[in-house]
Amino acid sequence: MATMHEVDYQILGDDMQFVKIELDPKEAVVAEAGSMMYVEDGVQMDTIFGDGSGQQKGFMGALMGAGKRLLTGESLFMTVFHNESGQKRKVAFAAPYPGKIQPLHLSELGGELICQKDSFLCAAKGVSIGIAFNKRFGAGLFGGEGFIMQRLQGDGWAFVHAGGTLEEKVLGPAEGLRVDTGCLVALQPSVTYDIQLVGGLKTALFGGEGLFFATLRGPGKIWLQSLPFSRLASRIYAAAPQTGGGGREQGSILGGLGNLLDGDGR
């Protein structure tokens, strides 16, 4: 028996996408705070305490759901948008940075999906957003978001965001793949996930790819992103003049001249 609301949706845009969801009367979606783009008249916004499923029993159940979100570094609260009018209404949620929004029907994925905590955008009301611990402690020490990831459970639509270009891959039984830890967006629970050292000391120190990578092993589907937000942010920070950074031509005569021409030579 379905527990999630069956919403209709449309994804618009190319590199800066947003998802527009059509709500029938009494239908609702749940989303992370700060992702809303617009709502039409008749859509009411409520802040809820817990994991967004609306299935917690009593105060202690809501407290447990909120605690799961706190462990992943998210807010204790989520926002529910529900249509209180007698007609269809729309609500839109925008991607936080350039990339792709991927719709995923949880019932077609076995009712469960594990994703990076920053990739979840919104979902039909009824989704449970919990935590998924990696079994190996090393993944928690070195994998960033790898040790504590979000677990989405339900039987309807969920929407995740991937930075840059999104690739969906299907791993066969025992088939492996090594991935930069930040490039992993989501995976089915049947895919095992661990953290390994890149290689020798020289490779780790001078290879430019970090000390550790994620090892994935099938069977199951995985979703990868070409531009993790951490990578985008570090490149912007490194190039910012306020931090002492600059373009590749910074040390040349052309670099200084270019700064004067474009107004940066202050």
PEZIGI-V41134 format. One record per pair of residues at least 4 apart in sequence whose ideal C-beta (glycine too) atoms are under 8 Angstrom apart, sorted by the first residue. I is the first residue (numbers start at 1). GAP is how many residues later the second one is. Records with the same first field share a line. If there is no record, write none. Layout:
# PEZIGI-V41134
I: GAP + GAP
This chain:
# PEZIGI-V41134
2: 4 + 105 + 153 + 154
3: 52 + 123 + 151 + 152
4: 102 + 119 + 120 + 121 + 122 + 123 + 150 + 151 + 152 + 153
5: 18 + 22 + 23 + 24 + 119 + 120 + 121 + 151
6: 21 + 118 + 150 + 151
7: 14 + 15 + 16 + 20 + 22 + 117 + 149 + 150
8: 13 + 14
9: 10 + 11 + 12 + 13 + 94 + 148 + 150
10: 9 + 10 + 12
11: 6 + 7 + 8 + 9 + 90 + 92
12: 5 + 6 + 7 + 8
13: 4 + 5 + 82
15: 83 + 84
16: 78 + 79 + 82
17: 77 + 78 + 82 + 83 + 84
18: 19 + 74 + 75 + 76 + 77 + 83
19: 73 + 74 + 82 + 84 + 102 + 103 + 140
20: 70 + 71 + 72
21: 8 + 69 + 70 + 71 + 72 + 101
22: 66 + 67 + 68
23: 4 + 5 + 6 + 20 + 58 + 59 + 60 + 65 + 66 + 67 + 68
24: 59 + 64
25: 58 + 59 + 60 + 61 + 62 + 63
26: 56 + 57 + 58
27: 55 + 56 + 97 + 98
28: 52 + 53 + 54 + 55 + 96 + 97
29: 51 + 52 + 62 + 93 + 94 + 95 + 96
30: 18 + 22 + 48 + 49 + 50 + 51 + 92 + 93 + 94 + 95 + 97 + 99
31: 4 + 5 + 47 + 48 + 50 + 62 + 90 + 91 + 92
32: 42 + 43 + 46 + 47 + 88 + 89 + 90
33: 42 + 44 + 45 + 46
35: 58 + 59 + 61 + 86 + 87
36: 9 + 43 + 45 + 55 + 56 + 57 + 58
37: 55 + 56 + 57
38: 53 + 54
39: 4 + 6 + 42 + 50 + 51 + 52 + 53
40: 49 + 50 + 51
41: 44 + 48
42: 41 + 42 + 43 + 45 + 47
43: 38 + 39 + 40 + 41 + 42 + 46 + 47 + 48
44: 37 + 38 + 39 + 40
45: 34 + 35 + 36
46: 33 + 34 + 36
47: 30 + 31 + 32 + 33
48: 4 + 6 + 29 + 30 + 31 + 32
49: 13 + 14 + 16 + 17 + 27 + 28
50: 4 + 6 + 11 + 12 + 13 + 15 + 16 + 19 + 28
51: 5 + 14 + 15 + 17 + 18 + 27 + 77 + 78 + 79
52: 13 + 26 + 28 + 71 + 73 + 75 + 76 + 77
53: 12 + 73 + 74 + 75 + 76 + 100 + 101
54: 26 + 71 + 72
55: 6 + 71 + 73
56: 5 + 6 + 8 + 9
57: 4
58: 4
59: 4
60: 4
61: 4
62: 4
63: 4
64: 4
65: 4 + 63 + 65
66: 4 + 10 + 11
67: 4
68: 4 + 61 + 62 + 63
69: 5 + 6 + 7 + 9 + 60
70: 4 + 6
71: 60 + 77
72: 45 + 59 + 76 + 77 + 78
73: 44
74: 43
78: 51
80: 45
81: 10
82: 43
83: 5 + 6
85: 4
93: 28 + 29 + 66
95: 4 + 5 + 6 + 26 + 66
96: 22 + 65 + 133
97: 66 + 132 + 135
98: 65 + 66 + 129
99: 62 + 63 + 64 + 65 + 66 + 67 + 126 + 128
100: 61 + 62 + 64 + 65 + 66
101: 20 + 58 + 59 + 60 + 61
102: 57 + 58 + 59 + 60 + 64 + 66 + 83 + 84 + 121
103: 54 + 55 + 56
104: 4 + 5 + 9 + 53 + 54 + 55 + 56 + 82
105: 4 + 51 + 52 + 53
106: 4 + 5 + 6 + 7 + 21 + 46 + 47 + 48 + 49 + 50 + 51 + 52
107: 4 + 47 + 48 + 49
109: 4 + 79 + 112
110: 78 + 79 + 80
111: 42 + 43 + 44
112: 39 + 40 + 41 + 76 + 77
113: 38 + 39 + 45 + 73 + 74 + 75 + 76
114: 18 + 35 + 36 + 37 + 38 + 72 + 73 + 74 + 75 + 79
115: 4 + 5 + 34 + 35 + 37 + 45 + 70 + 71 + 72
116: 29 + 33 + 34 + 68 + 69 + 70
117: 28 + 31 + 32 + 33
118: 27 + 111
119: 31 + 41 + 42 + 43 + 66 + 67 + 106
120: 9 + 30 + 32 + 38 + 39 + 40 + 41
121: 38 + 39 + 40
122: 36 + 37
123: 4 + 6 + 29 + 31 + 33 + 34 + 35 + 36
124: 30 + 32 + 33 + 34
126: 28 + 29 + 30
127: 25 + 26 + 27 + 29 + 31
128: 23 + 24 + 25 + 26
129: 21 + 22 + 23
130: 20 + 21 + 23
131: 17 + 18 + 19 + 20
132: 16 + 17 + 18 + 19 + 57
133: 7 + 14 + 15
134: 5 + 6 + 9 + 12 + 13 + 14 + 15 + 59 + 60 + 61
136: 4 + 58 + 59
137: 4 + 10
138: 4 + 5 + 56 + 57
139: 4 + 7 + 8 + 54 + 55 + 56
140: 6 + 7 + 8
141: 6 + 54
142: 4 + 53 + 69 + 70
143: 4 + 38 + 52 + 69 + 71
144: 37 + 38 + 86
145: 4 + 36
146: 35 + 38 + 47 + 49 + 68
152: 6
154: 4
160: 25 + 26 + 63
162: 4 + 23 + 61 + 62 + 63
163: 62 + 63 + 64 + 65 + 66 + 68 + 69
164: 61 + 62 + 63
165: 60 + 61 + 62
166: 19 + 57 + 58 + 59 + 60
167: 56 + 57 + 59
168: 53 + 54 + 55 + 56
169: 8 + 52 + 53 + 54 + 55
170: 48 + 50 + 51
171: 4 + 5 + 6 + 20 + 45 + 46 + 47 + 48 + 49 + 50 + 51
172: 46 + 47
173: 45 + 46
174: 43 + 44 + 45
175: 42 + 43 + 44
176: 39 + 40 + 41 + 42
177: 38 + 39 + 40 + 45
178: 18 + 35 + 36 + 37 + 38
179: 4 + 5 + 34 + 35 + 36 + 37 + 43 + 45
180: 4 + 29 + 30 + 33 + 34 + 48
181: 14 + 29 + 31 + 32 + 33
182: 46 + 47 + 48 + 49
183: 41 + 42 + 43 + 45
184: 9 + 30 + 32 + 38 + 39 + 40 + 41
185: 37 + 38 + 39 + 40
186: 36 + 37
187: 4 + 6 + 29 + 33 + 34 + 35 + 36
188: 32 + 33 + 34
189: 31
190: 28 + 29 + 30
191: 25 + 26 + 27 + 28 + 29 + 30 + 31
192: 24 + 25
193: 21 + 22 + 23
194: 20 + 21
195: 17 + 18 + 19 + 20
196: 16 + 17 + 18 + 19
197: 7 + 14 + 15
198: 5 + 6 + 9 + 11 + 12 + 13 + 14 + 15
199: 4 + 5 + 8
200: 4
201: 4
202: 4 + 5
203: 4
204: 7
209: 4
216: 6
227: 4 + 5
228: 4
229: 4
230: 4
231: 4
232: 4
233: 4
234: 4
235: 4
236: 4
237: 6 + 8
238: 5 + 7
239: 6 + 7 + 8
240: 5
241: 4 + 5 + 23
245: 5
246: 4 + 9
247: 8 + 11
249: 5 + 6 + 9
250: 5
251: 4
252: 4
253: 4
254: 4
255: 4
256: 4 + 9
257: 4
258: 4 + 6
259: 4 + 5 + 6
260: 4 + 5
